[in-house]
Amino acid sequence: MQNNECIKCSVEKCKFNSSKEYCTLSQISVGTHESDPNEIQCTDCESFIVG
């Protein structure tokens, strides 16, 4: 898999993380687990898979 330099990621435990710096997916899905998100912690990378 090739780094996607448009998507930075530091989550080393994700299957799609590469080089401890980038995601290898061509696109990701971002969502929320809150009904009224108003902080960074309220958002989630829904493309995350434990790797």
Secondary structure, DSSP 8 states (H G I E B T S, - for coil): ---EEEEE---TTBTTEETTTEE-SS---EEESSSS--SGGGEEETT--B-
